[in-house]
């Protein structure tokens, strides 16, 4: 069994059809910037997972990343963010593992989105 696609081409194609190429590039560029900020928040919390406030910030960042990724068809990243969201409530080890998996998935996703940003 395989997981969700890295980038769901049908969602991207639908965005191009609905809002046009220039708007899609703008939306994706905005998503990439926001995703970097969310990843930084999550990484900070994973490094200091004993801090409940940071874990809550990571949970909220993961929730936002999950939603944004889902809207642009980054299904794997959305699933990885959902795992971080759950792990933020479960403790340091779980959050560190989920954050590391999210970081790998995010890097692959950004690479997969790059052709649509040109």
N, CA, C and O atoms as CSV, one atom per row, in Angstrom:
chain,resi,resn,atom,element,x,y,z
A,1,UNK,N,N,0.849,-1.178,0.000
A,1,UNK,CA,C,0.000,0.000,0.000
A,1,UNK,C,C,0.895,1.242,0.000
A,1,UNK,O,O,1.898,1.297,0.712
A,2,UNK,N,N,0.527,2.217,-0.793
A,2,UNK,CA,C,1.300,3.459,-0.844
A,2,UNK,C,C,0.546,4.557,-0.123
A,2,UNK,O,O,-0.662,4.478,0.096
A,3,UNK,N,N,1.292,5.574,0.236
A,3,UNK,CA,C,0.681,6.707,0.923
A,3,UNK,C,C,0.104,7.698,-0.069
A,3,UNK,O,O,0.045,7.430,-1.269
A,4,UNK,N,N,-0.315,8.826,0.432
A,4,UNK,CA,C,-0.877,9.855,-0.432
A,4,UNK,C,C,0.189,10.392,-1.384
A,4,UNK,O,O,1.380,10.314,-1.085
A,5,UNK,N,N,-0.228,10.934,-2.522
A,5,UNK,CA,C,0.753,11.443,-3.485
A,5,UNK,C,C,1.498,12.655,-2.936
A,5,UNK,O,O,0.975,13.424,-2.128
A,6,UNK,N,N,2.733,12.797,-3.400
A,6,UNK,CA,C,3.523,13.952,-3.007
A,6,UNK,C,C,2.813,15.230,-3.460
A,6,UNK,O,O,2.591,16.146,-2.668
A,7,UNK,N,N,2.466,15.274,-4.730
A,7,UNK,CA,C,1.697,16.396,-5.286
A,7,UNK,C,C,0.588,15.799,-6.140
A,7,UNK,O,O,0.857,15.090,-7.110
A,8,UNK,N,N,-0.635,16.080,-5.788
A,8,UNK,CA,C,-1.786,15.582,-6.535
A,8,UNK,C,C,-1.980,16.457,-7.764
A,8,UNK,O,O,-2.490,17.574,-7.674
A,9,UNK,N,N,-1.576,15.944,-8.893
A,9,UNK,CA,C,-1.604,16.722,-10.135
A,9,UNK,C,C,-3.027,17.182,-10.492
A,9,UNK,O,O,-3.205,18.256,-11.067
A,10,UNK,N,N,-4.024,16.380,-10.154
A,10,UNK,CA,C,-5.409,16.766,-10.456
A,10,UNK,C,C,-5.792,18.046,-9.717
A,10,UNK,O,O,-6.489,18.895,-10.274
A,11,UNK,N,N,-5.347,18.193,-8.478
A,11,UNK,CA,C,-5.644,19.408,-7.715
A,11,UNK,C,C,-4.928,20.603,-8.338
A,11,UNK,O,O,-5.517,21.673,-8.497
A,12,UNK,N,N,-3.658,20.416,-8.690
A,12,UNK,CA,C,-2.893,21.498,-9.329
A,12,UNK,C,C,-3.541,21.884,-10.650
A,12,UNK,O,O,-3.714,23.070,-10.932
A,13,UNK,N,N,-3.901,20.890,-11.466
A,13,UNK,CA,C,-4.546,21.183,-12.753
A,13,UNK,C,C,-5.854,21.939,-12.563
A,13,UNK,O,O,-6.167,22.855,-13.323
A,14,UNK,N,N,-6.613,21.551,-11.546
A,14,UNK,CA,C,-7.871,22.244,-11.260
A,14,UNK,C,C,-7.610,23.696,-10.862
A,14,UNK,O,O,-8.336,24.598,-11.279
A,15,UNK,N,N,-6.576,23.917,-10.057
A,15,UNK,CA,C,-6.232,25.294,-9.688
A,15,UNK,C,C,-5.875,26.108,-10.921
A,15,UNK,O,O,-6.328,27.243,-11.064
A,16,UNK,N,N,-5.071,25.545,-11.810
A,16,UNK,CA,C,-4.713,26.261,-13.039
A,16,UNK,C,C,-5.957,26.605,-13.846
A,16,UNK,O,O,-6.076,27.706,-14.385
A,17,UNK,N,N,-6.874,25.661,-13.924
A,17,UNK,CA,C,-8.098,25.896,-14.692
A,17,UNK,C,C,-8.983,26.956,-14.036
A,17,UNK,O,O,-9.568,27.794,-14.722
A,18,UNK,N,N,-9.078,26.915,-12.719
A,18,UNK,CA,C,-9.981,27.815,-11.999
A,18,UNK,C,C,-9.443,29.239,-11.856
A,18,UNK,O,O,-10.199,30.199,-12.004
A,19,UNK,N,N,-8.143,29.387,-11.568
A,19,UNK,CA,C,-7.640,30.733,-11.260
A,19,UNK,C,C,-6.527,31.207,-12.182
A,19,UNK,O,O,-6.122,32.367,-12.106
A,20,UNK,N,N,-6.027,30.341,-13.046
A,20,UNK,CA,C,-5.007,30.743,-14.001
A,20,UNK,C,C,-3.587,30.568,-13.477
A,20,UNK,O,O,-3.344,30.473,-12.274
A,21,UNK,N,N,-2.659,30.530,-14.433
A,21,UNK,CA,C,-1.259,30.222,-14.120
A,21,UNK,C,C,-0.621,31.248,-13.193
A,21,UNK,O,O,0.064,30.870,-12.243
A,22,UNK,N,N,-0.828,32.515,-13.443
A,22,UNK,CA,C,-0.199,33.545,-12.618
A,22,UNK,C,C,-0.678,33.458,-11.163
A,22,UNK,O,O,0.119,33.556,-10.230
A,23,UNK,N,N,-1.968,33.274,-10.989
A,23,UNK,CA,C,-2.515,33.168,-9.633
A,23,UNK,C,C,-2.033,31.894,-8.945
A,23,UNK,O,O,-1.765,31.907,-7.744
A,24,UNK,N,N,-1.921,30.800,-9.686
A,24,UNK,CA,C,-1.427,29.552,-9.084
A,24,UNK,C,C,0.004,29.748,-8.611
A,24,UNK,O,O,0.351,29.345,-7.501
A,25,UNK,N,N,0.835,30.361,-9.440
A,25,UNK,CA,C,2.216,30.616,-9.019
A,25,UNK,C,C,2.254,31.476,-7.762
A,25,UNK,O,O,3.073,31.245,-6.872
A,26,UNK,N,N,1.384,32.454,-7.690
A,26,UNK,CA,C,1.318,33.326,-6.516
A,26,UNK,C,C,0.885,32.549,-5.271
A,26,UNK,O,O,1.475,32.702,-4.202
A,27,UNK,N,N,-0.131,31.728,-5.413
A,27,UNK,CA,C,-0.627,30.914,-4.297
A,27,UNK,C,C,0.452,29.943,-3.830
A,27,UNK,O,O,0.673,29.782,-2.630
A,28,UNK,N,N,1.118,29.300,-4.777
A,28,UNK,CA,C,2.159,28.339,-4.404
A,28,UNK,C,C,3.346,29.032,-3.748
A,28,UNK,O,O,3.918,28.508,-2.792
A,29,UNK,N,N,3.717,30.194,-4.247
A,29,UNK,CA,C,4.817,30.942,-3.628
A,29,UNK,C,C,4.459,31.342,-2.194
A,29,UNK,O,O,5.292,31.252,-1.292
A,30,UNK,N,N,3.231,31.777,-1.994
A,30,UNK,CA,C,2.767,32.108,-0.648
A,30,UNK,C,C,2.805,30.873,0.246
A,30,UNK,O,O,3.257,30.943,1.389
A,31,UNK,N,N,2.334,29.748,-0.271
A,31,UNK,CA,C,2.348,28.508,0.496
A,31,UNK,C,C,3.772,28.122,0.890
A,31,UNK,O,O,4.015,27.751,2.038
A,32,UNK,N,N,4.702,28.205,-0.037
A,32,UNK,CA,C,6.093,27.838,0.247
A,32,UNK,C,C,6.649,28.698,1.385
A,32,UNK,O,O,7.300,28.184,2.294
A,33,UNK,N,N,6.394,29.990,1.332
A,33,UNK,CA,C,6.864,30.877,2.396
A,33,UNK,C,C,6.234,30.558,3.735
A,33,UNK,O,O,6.922,30.513,4.756
A,34,UNK,N,N,4.932,30.337,3.738
A,34,UNK,CA,C,4.251,29.992,4.986
A,34,UNK,C,C,4.720,28.642,5.515
A,34,UNK,O,O,4.891,28.467,6.721
A,35,UNK,N,N,4.924,27.698,4.617
A,35,UNK,CA,C,5.374,26.370,5.033
A,35,UNK,C,C,6.732,26.450,5.719
A,35,UNK,O,O,6.972,25.750,6.702
A,36,UNK,N,N,7.614,27.291,5.213
A,36,UNK,CA,C,8.926,27.455,5.847
A,36,UNK,C,C,8.771,27.982,7.274
A,36,UNK,O,O,9.448,27.515,8.189
A,37,UNK,N,N,7.887,28.948,7.458
A,37,UNK,CA,C,7.665,29.494,8.802
A,37,UNK,C,C,7.062,28.437,9.723
A,37,UNK,O,O,7.466,28.327,10.880
A,38,UNK,N,N,6.111,27.667,9.232
A,38,UNK,CA,C,5.509,26.610,10.042
A,38,UNK,C,C,6.546,25.558,10.413
A,38,UNK,O,O,6.580,25.086,11.549
A,39,UNK,N,N,7.387,25.195,9.455
A,39,UNK,CA,C,8.439,24.211,9.719
A,39,UNK,C,C,9.389,24.707,10.797
A,39,UNK,O,O,9.813,23.931,11.653
A,40,UNK,N,N,9.727,25.987,10.766
A,40,UNK,CA,C,10.625,26.552,11.781
A,40,UNK,C,C,9.988,26.482,13.158
A,40,UNK,O,O,10.658,26.145,14.134
A,41,UNK,N,N,8.709,26.796,13.247
A,41,UNK,CA,C,7.989,26.719,14.526
A,41,UNK,C,C,7.977,25.288,15.045
A,41,UNK,O,O,8.201,25.049,16.232
A,42,UNK,N,N,7.719,24.350,14.166
A,42,UNK,CA,C,7.671,22.935,14.550
A,42,UNK,C,C,9.049,22.452,14.983
A,42,UNK,O,O,9.169,21.736,15.977
A,43,UNK,N,N,10.083,22.833,14.252
A,43,UNK,CA,C,11.449,22.419,14.603
A,43,UNK,C,C,11.855,22.967,15.965
A,43,UNK,O,O,12.484,22.265,16.756
A,44,UNK,N,N,11.499,24.215,16.241
A,44,UNK,CA,C,11.812,24.813,17.537
A,44,UNK,C,C,11.144,24.016,18.665
A,44,UNK,O,O,11.763,23.735,19.691
A,45,UNK,N,N,9.888,23.664,18.460
A,45,UNK,CA,C,9.169,22.901,19.483
A,45,UNK,C,C,9.747,21.502,19.637
A,45,UNK,O,O,9.846,20.990,20.752
A,46,UNK,N,N,10.128,20.883,18.531
A,46,UNK,CA,C,10.695,19.536,18.611
A,46,UNK,C,C,12.010,19.546,19.388
A,46,UNK,O,O,12.335,18.582,20.083
A,47,UNK,N,N,12.759,20.632,19.268
A,47,UNK,CA,C,14.034,20.751,19.989
A,47,UNK,C,C,13.830,21.046,21.469
A,47,UNK,O,O,14.722,20.805,22.282
A,48,UNK,N,N,12.656,21.567,21.820
A,48,UNK,CA,C,12.363,21.938,23.211
A,48,UNK,C,C,10.981,21.409,23.607
A,48,UNK,O,O,10.150,22.144,24.140
A,49,UNK,N,N,10.757,20.135,23.338
A,49,UNK,CA,C,9.420,19.553,23.488
A,49,UNK,C,C,8.921,19.499,24.928
A,49,UNK,O,O,7.760,19.161,25.159
A,50,UNK,N,N,9.757,19.818,25.884
A,50,UNK,CA,C,9.291,19.862,27.274
A,50,UNK,C,C,8.505,21.130,27.563
A,50,UNK,O,O,7.875,21.243,28.615
A,51,UNK,N,N,8.535,22.071,26.652
A,51,UNK,CA,C,7.836,23.348,26.821
A,51,UNK,C,C,6.423,23.233,26.243
A,51,UNK,O,O,6.261,23.184,25.024
A,52,UNK,N,N,5.404,23.191,27.098
A,52,UNK,CA,C,4.023,23.031,26.617
A,52,UNK,C,C,3.577,24.148,25.679
A,52,UNK,O,O,2.810,23.900,24.748
A,53,UNK,N,N,4.040,25.362,25.908
A,53,UNK,CA,C,3.644,26.470,25.039
A,53,UNK,C,C,4.202,26.282,23.631
A,53,UNK,O,O,3.516,26.548,22.644
A,54,UNK,N,N,5.441,25.824,23.545
A,54,UNK,CA,C,6.023,25.574,22.223
A,54,UNK,C,C,5.324,24.413,21.530
A,54,UNK,O,O,5.105,24.453,20.319
A,55,UNK,N,N,4.976,23.391,22.282
A,55,UNK,CA,C,4.246,22.261,21.698
A,55,UNK,C,C,2.891,22.708,21.161
A,55,UNK,O,O,2.454,22.244,20.108
A,56,UNK,N,N,2.234,23.597,21.873
A,56,UNK,CA,C,0.944,24.120,21.393
A,56,UNK,C,C,1.141,24.949,20.129
A,56,UNK,O,O,0.339,24.865,19.199
A,57,UNK,N,N,2.197,25.744,20.091
A,57,UNK,CA,C,2.500,26.517,18.869
A,57,UNK,C,C,2.767,25.573,17.702
A,57,UNK,O,O,2.326,25.828,16.581
A,58,UNK,N,N,3.486,24.485,17.961
A,58,UNK,CA,C,3.769,23.501,16.915
A,58,UNK,C,C,2.487,22.834,16.442
A,58,UNK,O,O,2.303,22.603,15.247
A,59,UNK,N,N,1.606,22.527,17.382
A,59,UNK,CA,C,0.326,21.901,17.005
A,59,UNK,C,C,-0.471,22.820,16.096
A,59,UNK,O,O,-1.025,22.379,15.090
A,60,UNK,N,N,-0.528,24.108,16.453
A,60,UNK,CA,C,-1.273,25.071,15.622
A,60,UNK,C,C,-0.609,25.255,14.266
A,60,UNK,O,O,-1.292,25.340,13.246
A,61,UNK,N,N,0.725,25.315,14.247
A,61,UNK,CA,C,1.451,25.450,12.979
A,61,UNK,C,C,1.205,24.231,12.099
A,61,UNK,O,O,0.980,24.361,10.896
A,62,UNK,N,N,1.247,23.052,12.700
A,62,UNK,CA,C,1.004,21.825,11.943
A,62,UNK,C,C,-0.418,21.787,11.390
A,62,UNK,O,O,-0.641,21.347,10.262
A,63,UNK,N,N,-1.367,22.244,12.181
A,63,UNK,CA,C,-2.754,22.292,11.714
A,63,UNK,C,C,-2.888,23.213,10.498
A,63,UNK,O,O,-3.547,22.866,9.518
A,64,UNK,N,N,-2.268,24.370,10.570
A,64,UNK,CA,C,-2.320,25.311,9.446
A,64,UNK,C,C,-1.607,24.744,8.225
A,64,UNK,O,O,-2.096,24.872,7.103
A,65,UNK,N,N,-0.462,24.123,8.437
A,65,UNK,CA,C,0.282,23.522,7.334
A,65,UNK,C,C,-0.524,22.395,6.696
A,65,UNK,O,O,-0.565,22.264,5.473
A,66,UNK,N,N,-1.159,21.593,7.528
A,66,UNK,CA,C,-2.003,20.494,7.030
A,66,UNK,C,C,-3.091,21.036,6.108
A,66,UNK,O,O,-3.322,20.492,5.028
A,67,UNK,N,N,-3.747,22.092,6.528
A,67,UNK,CA,C,-4.830,22.669,5.739
A,67,UNK,C,C,-4.320,23.266,4.432
A,67,UNK,O,O,-4.876,23.008,3.364
A,68,UNK,N,N,-3.272,24.054,4.522
A,68,UNK,CA,C,-2.714,24.682,3.330
A,68,UNK,C,C,-2.208,23.657,2.332
A,68,UNK,O,O,-2.444,23.783,1.130
A,69,UNK,N,N,-1.514,22.647,2.826
A,69,UNK,CA,C,-0.997,21.610,1.941
A,69,UNK,C,C,-2.144,20.870,1.253
A,69,UNK,O,O,-2.062,20.556,0.066
A,70,UNK,N,N,-3.191,20.599,1.990
A,70,UNK,CA,C,-4.340,19.931,1.399
A,70,UNK,C,C,-4.990,20.746,0.298
A,70,UNK,O,O,-5.437,20.195,-0.707
A,71,UNK,N,N,-5.042,22.043,0.482
A,71,UNK,CA,C,-5.684,22.916,-0.502
A,71,UNK,C,C,-4.917,22.999,-1.816
A,71,UNK,O,O,-5.515,23.242,-2.865
A,72,UNK,N,N,-3.606,22.802,-1.772
A,72,UNK,CA,C,-2.835,22.883,-3.010
A,72,UNK,C,C,-2.481,21.512,-3.571
A,72,UNK,O,O,-1.775,21.418,-4.574
A,73,UNK,N,N,-2.959,20.459,-2.939
A,73,UNK,CA,C,-2.733,19.115,-3.454
A,73,UNK,C,C,-1.463,18.451,-2.965
A,73,UNK,O,O,-1.040,17.445,-3.534
A,74,UNK,N,N,-0.839,18.993,-1.916
A,74,UNK,CA,C,0.358,18.382,-1.341
A,74,UNK,C,C,-0.090,17.376,-0.277
A,74,UNK,O,O,0.050,17.607,0.924
A,75,UNK,N,N,-0.627,16.262,-0.753
A,75,UNK,CA,C,-1.293,15.303,0.119
A,75,UNK,C,C,-0.350,14.658,1.129
A,75,UNK,O,O,-0.726,14.489,2.289
A,76,UNK,N,N,0.852,14.296,0.724
A,76,UNK,CA,C,1.798,13.678,1.662
A,76,UNK,C,C,2.184,14.654,2.764
A,76,UNK,O,O,2.267,14.280,3.934
A,77,UNK,N,N,2.419,15.897,2.387
A,77,UNK,CA,C,2.777,16.910,3.372
A,77,UNK,C,C,1.623,17.167,4.329
A,77,UNK,O,O,1.840,17.365,5.524
A,78,UNK,N,N,0.413,17.166,3.819
A,78,UNK,CA,C,-0.759,17.337,4.668
A,78,UNK,C,C,-0.840,16.200,5.688
A,78,UNK,O,O,-1.137,16.436,6.859
A,79,UNK,N,N,-0.579,14.972,5.247
A,79,UNK,CA,C,-0.604,13.822,6.153
A,79,UNK,C,C,0.524,13.908,7.185
A,79,UNK,O,O,0.323,13.581,8.355
A,80,UNK,N,N,1.704,14.346,6.755
A,80,UNK,CA,C,2.831,14.485,7.691
A,80,UNK,C,C,2.545,15.571,8.721
A,80,UNK,O,O,2.907,15.431,9.889
A,81,UNK,N,N,1.900,16.648,8.296
A,81,UNK,CA,C,1.540,17.720,9.229
A,81,UNK,C,C,0.486,17.233,10.218
A,81,UNK,O,O,0.514,17.610,11.390
A,82,UNK,N,N,-0.436,16.406,9.758
A,82,UNK,CA,C,-1.441,15.834,10.665
A,82,UNK,C,C,-0.763,14.972,11.727
A,82,UNK,O,O,-1.183,14.965,12.884
A,83,UNK,N,N,0.280,14.249,11.337
A,83,UNK,CA,C,1.012,13.431,12.304
A,83,UNK,C,C,1.711,14.310,13.337
A,83,UNK,O,O,1.751,13.960,14.517
A,84,UNK,N,N,2.257,15.440,12.914
A,84,UNK,CA,C,2.889,16.377,13.852
A,84,UNK,C,C,1.840,16.945,14.789
A,84,UNK,O,O,2.073,17.070,15.991
A,85,UNK,N,N,0.695,17.286,14.242
A,85,UNK,CA,C,-0.386,17.844,15.057
A,85,UNK,C,C,-0.748,16.879,16.192
A,85,UNK,O,O,-0.917,17.297,17.338
A,86,UNK,N,N,-0.865,15.600,15.871
A,86,UNK,CA,C,-1.168,14.593,16.899
A,86,UNK,C,C,-0.003,14.423,17.866
A,86,UNK,O,O,-0.203,14.330,19.077
A,87,UNK,N,N,1.205,14.383,17.332
A,87,UNK,CA,C,2.393,14.131,18.153
A,87,UNK,C,C,2.679,15.266,19.122
A,87,UNK,O,O,3.249,15.038,20.189
A,88,UNK,N,N,2.297,16.474,18.769
A,88,UNK,CA,C,2.559,17.618,19.653
A,88,UNK,C,C,1.893,17.443,21.013
A,88,UNK,O,O,2.322,18.042,21.999
A,89,UNK,N,N,0.860,16.637,21.065
A,89,UNK,CA,C,0.169,16.391,22.330
A,89,UNK,C,C,0.689,15.142,23.042
A,89,UNK,O,O,0.295,14.863,24.174
A,90,UNK,N,N,1.581,14.385,22.373
A,90,UNK,CA,C,1.985,13.088,22.921
A,90,UNK,C,C,3.358,13.071,23.577
A,90,UNK,O,O,3.672,12.122,24.295
A,91,UNK,N,N,4.178,14.076,23.357
A,91,UNK,CA,C,5.475,14.090,24.039
A,91,UNK,C,C,6.649,14.280,23.117
A,91,UNK,O,O,6.522,14.284,21.892
A,92,UNK,N,N,7.799,14.437,23.742
A,92,UNK,CA,C,9.021,14.841,23.050
A,92,UNK,C,C,9.453,13.863,21.964
A,92,UNK,O,O,9.738,14.283,20.842
A,93,UNK,N,N,9.507,12.585,22.266
A,93,UNK,CA,C,9.992,11.607,21.297
A,93,UNK,C,C,9.081,11.551,20.079
A,93,UNK,O,O,9.554,11.547,18.942
A,94,UNK,N,N,7.788,11.509,20.316
A,94,UNK,CA,C,6.833,11.458,19.209
A,94,UNK,C,C,6.915,12.718,18.355
A,94,UNK,O,O,6.875,12.644,17.127
A,95,UNK,N,N,7.029,13.865,18.999
A,95,UNK,CA,C,7.107,15.129,18.257
A,95,UNK,C,C,8.396,15.193,17.450
A,95,UNK,O,O,8.381,15.635,16.301
A,96,UNK,N,N,9.501,14.764,18.026
A,96,UNK,CA,C,10.777,14.795,17.300
A,96,UNK,C,C,10.719,13.903,16.069
A,96,UNK,O,O,11.171,14.301,14.995
A,97,UNK,N,N,10.176,12.717,16.209
A,97,UNK,CA,C,10.060,11.792,15.059
A,97,UNK,C,C,9.148,12.369,13.984
A,97,UNK,O,O,9.493,12.369,12.802
A,98,UNK,N,N,7.997,12.855,14.393
A,98,UNK,CA,C,7.041,13.397,13.426
A,98,UNK,C,C,7.603,14.638,12.744
A,98,UNK,O,O,7.400,14.832,11.546
A,99,UNK,N,N,8.304,15.472,13.494
A,99,UNK,CA,C,8.898,16.687,12.914
A,99,UNK,C,C,9.976,16.333,11.901
A,99,UNK,O,O,10.075,16.974,10.855
A,100,UNK,N,N,10.781,15.327,12.197
A,100,UNK,CA,C,11.813,14.893,11.256
A,100,UNK,C,C,11.188,14.350,9.976
A,100,UNK,O,O,11.659,14.653,8.880
A,101,UNK,N,N,10.135,13.552,10.105
A,101,UNK,CA,C,9.442,13.022,8.930
A,101,UNK,C,C,8.808,14.152,8.127
A,101,UNK,O,O,8.845,14.144,6.897
A,102,UNK,N,N,8.232,15.115,8.822
A,102,UNK,CA,C,7.632,16.265,8.151
A,102,UNK,C,C,8.691,17.038,7.378
A,102,UNK,O,O,8.451,17.452,6.244
A,103,UNK,N,N,9.848,17.235,7.974
A,103,UNK,CA,C,10.902,17.998,7.322
A,103,UNK,C,C,11.344,17.307,6.029
A,103,UNK,O,O,11.528,17.967,5.007
A,104,UNK,N,N,11.513,15.987,6.069
A,104,UNK,CA,C,11.888,15.252,4.854
A,104,UNK,C,C,10.794,15.373,3.793
A,104,UNK,O,O,11.080,15.624,2.623
A,105,UNK,N,N,9.558,15.194,4.206
A,105,UNK,CA,C,8.435,15.276,3.271
A,105,UNK,C,C,8.312,16.678,2.686
A,105,UNK,O,O,8.041,16.833,1.495
A,106,UNK,N,N,8.507,17.691,3.509
A,106,UNK,CA,C,8.409,19.081,3.035
A,106,UNK,C,C,9.466,19.366,1.984
A,106,UNK,O,O,9.178,20.017,0.980
A,107,UNK,N,N,10.684,18.890,2.198
A,107,UNK,CA,C,11.745,19.110,1.220
A,107,UNK,C,C,11.389,18.457,-0.115
A,107,UNK,O,O,11.578,19.061,-1.171
A,108,UNK,N,N,10.880,17.240,-0.072
A,108,UNK,CA,C,10.469,16.546,-1.295
A,108,UNK,C,C,9.293,17.254,-1.957
A,108,UNK,O,O,9.235,17.358,-3.182
A,109,UNK,N,N,8.364,17.737,-1.151
A,109,UNK,CA,C,7.198,18.428,-1.690
A,109,UNK,C,C,7.603,19.727,-2.372
A,109,UNK,O,O,7.108,20.036,-3.456
A,110,UNK,N,N,8.487,20.483,-1.756
A,110,UNK,CA,C,8.926,21.744,-2.356
A,110,UNK,C,C,9.604,21.480,-3.697
A,110,UNK,O,O,9.437,22.242,-4.650
A,111,UNK,N,N,10.359,20.407,-3.759
A,111,UNK,CA,C,10.986,20.020,-5.029
A,111,UNK,C,C,9.920,19.654,-6.060
A,111,UNK,O,O,10.023,20.021,-7.231
A,112,UNK,N,N,8.900,18.930,-5.612
A,112,UNK,CA,C,7.808,18.542,-6.509
A,112,UNK,C,C,6.983,19.721,-6.983
A,112,UNK,O,O,6.424,19.682,-8.080
A,113,UNK,N,N,6.895,20.767,-6.180
A,113,UNK,CA,C,6.129,21.960,-6.563
A,113,UNK,C,C,6.930,22.925,-7.433
A,113,UNK,O,O,6.349,23.779,-8.104
A,114,UNK,N,N,8.240,22.800,-7.429
A,114,UNK,CA,C,9.075,23.779,-8.126
A,114,UNK,C,C,8.747,23.954,-9.607
A,114,UNK,O,O,8.827,25.081,-10.097
A,115,UNK,N,N,8.381,22.897,-10.355
A,115,UNK,CA,C,8.035,23.140,-11.765
A,115,UNK,C,C,6.810,24.043,-11.957
A,115,UNK,O,O,6.660,24.683,-12.998
A,116,UNK,N,N,5.952,24.087,-10.962
A,116,UNK,CA,C,4.749,24.914,-11.075
A,116,UNK,C,C,4.996,26.371,-10.679
A,116,UNK,O,O,4.136,27.229,-10.877
A,117,UNK,N,N,6.171,26.640,-10.121
A,117,UNK,CA,C,6.505,27.986,-9.685
A,117,UNK,C,C,7.221,28.779,-10.774
A,117,UNK,O,O,7.365,29.997,-10.659
A,118,UNK,N,N,7.667,28.108,-11.817
A,118,UNK,CA,C,8.402,28.786,-12.902
A,118,UNK,C,C,7.476,29.485,-13.865
A,118,UNK,O,O,7.935,30.099,-14.828
